[in-house]
Amino acid sequence: MMSRRNAIPDFVYPNRCGFCADTIKNDKMICCRCFKKVEFLSDNTLPVFSSSLHFDGLFVSCRYDGLVKSGILRLKSSRAFNTARYICTDLADRIERAYDSIGKIDLITCIPMSEKQKKSREYNQAEVIARRLSHELGVPFVDGLIVKADTSFHQHDQSVRLRRELADLVYMANADARCAQIVKGKTVLVCDDIVTTGSTLSKCAKVLKDEGASKVYAAALAG
């Protein structure tokens, strides 16, 4: 059965470039102009920022600046899912190329939103990324393993040290989701849109390891 969305003519809901919002063909994710400008990192991974971080490796596709930054901001605020689709194609390739050294990923999850954030927004951009990587890699996506407490502050407004301290208070395992049973002995990939200090991804990696995960790798569109 054709969905209501698919039954609506393309001129009502045209497919748009994830980075500049120009109208593009339905089988595209990016316009020709942005395709020439979006740059990917030459290295497979960015270096781990500190030995105190709890993930075993970090995969990042782009630097968080210029057109990439604009695209990710549009992903967060304007449902520009083509941004995630396009960059995740590269991100999945980086992860697959690392399988010889890290082994295969068993399951994928994402940085969660708090209940307050869920009520004010229609979607979690980190989940969009995780689900896309799940599709690209053929690895199961499992939602709800980690929960986030409601807070009145924004992590990106805080200092590096305070971010790390706050992350310890904000993220925890979801007992209702049987997190420990699901992740025990598994290699997990946890996803977010951007990585700055690494504090959020590190804390969530620690939560998963405390619940029995064997290894936890982190992935972000940009850093």
N, C-alpha and C positions, 0 to 999 in steps of 0.2 A: 504494500500500500504506500502511495506517495505521501510523504509527510506534508503538513501544512506549510512548513518552511520551504520545501522543495517545490511546492505548487505555486508559490508566489513568484512573479516574474523577477528576473535578475536586476531590472532597473529599480526595484523597490529595495532589495537587499543585495547590492552588487558586491562581488568579491573584491577585497581591497588589499593593497600592499601592506604588510605588517609594519613597515617602517615609515612610510610617508602618507599612507591612506589613499593613494591614487587608485582608481579602479583598474583592475587587471582581469585577465581571463580566468575562468573558473578553475582551470587546472594549474594555476600558478600560485605562489606564495609571496612573491616579491616582484617589483617592477624592474624593468631593464636598467633604469637609472640607479636605483638603490643596489641592484646586483653588482654593479661596478664599484660601489663605494663601501659596502660592508666587508670588513676585513676580519679574517680569522687568525688566531694565534698560530705561530709555526710550531711551537712546542706542544706535545701531547697533553701535558699537565702543567699547572702552575706549581711552584714549590710550596710545600707545606710551610705555613707561616711561622710555626713554633712547635717545639717538641711537646709542648703542653696540650696541643690540640689532639682530639681523640679519634679523628678519622684516619684511615690507613692510606688514603690517597685522595687527590682532588682533581676532578676533570672540569676544565673551563674552556669554552670555545672562543670568546672574544674579550677585548678590553671594554670596560664599562665607560664609554665616552662616545661623543659624536652621534652618528646615526644609530648605532647599537643602543645607546642610552635612550634615545628618543623612542625607538621601537619597544624597548622593555617598559618604559613609562606608559606607552600606549597599550601594551599588553595588560598592565595593572589596572588602568583606568577606563579603557575604551574597547575591551574585548578584542584586541588585535591579536587573535590566536595564531595568525600566520607568522608572527614574529617567533613564537615558540616552535611552530612546525618547521620553519626554515632553519633556525639555529640548531634545533634538536637533531636534524639530519647529520650535521657535522659532529655534534656531541656524541651521538650514538656510534659514529664511526670511530671516534677516539677511544671510546670505551671498548669496543670490539677489538681494536688493534692491541689493547693492553691485556686481553684475555690470556695470552701466552704466559704473562708474568704474574697476573693477579688471580687467574682462574675465572670461571664464569660467575656472573651475578645470579643469585637465587631469587631475589625479590626486590621490588622497588617501592619506596614510600616517599613522603614529602614532608617538608616543614609545615606544621599545621597552623590554622588560624584559631583564635579564641572564639568563644560563642558570641561575644559582642561584635567581633569583626565579621563573623558569618552573617549576622543579622543586618549589618550595614552594607554588605557587599554580596553580589550574586555568585561569586566564584573565587577560588583560591588559585592565583597564578602559578604557585608552586605545584599544585595538583595538576594543572593543565600540562606543565612541563613533564612531570612524572608519568602521567598517562601517555604522553606522546613518546617518551623514551621506552615505556613498556611496549608500545606498538612497534617501534623501530627495532627493538632488541628481542622481541618475543619473550619477554620476562614478565611474570605476573606483577601487577600493581596491587598493593594492599594499603588501604586507607585506614586512618584512625588508630595507628599503632602508638602514636604520641599525641598528647593533648597539650594545649597551651592555656595557661591561666589568663583570665581577663586582667588587663593592666591599663593604667591611665597614661603611660608614656610610650614614646616611639623609640625603638632601639637605635635607629639610624641617627637620632639626635644626641646620642650619648657618647662619652669617651670610650676608648678601647677597653680600659680596665673596668669601667662601669658596665659596659655591654656584657663582659664575661661574667661579672657578678650577677647581673640581672637575669642572664640566660639560665643560671643555676636555679633561680626561683620560678621561672616561667614555664619550662618544659618538663614533662614527666610522662612515664609510661601509662598507657590506658589499660587499666586492669580489666575493664569490661570487654575489651577487644582481644583478651587473652594474648597479649603481646609476647610474653615469655614463651608460650607454646609455639607461636608462629615463627619467631626469629631464632630460637635455640639452634646453635650450630650452623646457622646460615650466613651467607655473605650478602649483605644488604647495601643497596644504593639509596642514599637519601638526597632529595633534590630541592633546590631553591632557585629563585630567579637570578640573584646576584650574590657574590661573596665579597665582603670587605675585610673585616677582621677575622672572619671564620668562626666567630664565637657561637652563633646560632647553630650552624652545621655541626660544630664540635660538641656542643651540649647535647644535641639530638643523637649524635653518634655515641656519646657516653651512655645516654639512656638506653639505646638499643644494645650496647655491649653489656651493660649491667643486667639486662634481661636475658642475656645468653647468646647474642649474636657473635659469630666467630670473627668476622671482619665487617667493617663498615666503610664504604667509600662515599665520597660526596661529589655532587655534580651541580654546576650552575651555568646558566647561559653566558654570564660575563663576570669579570672580576677586576 
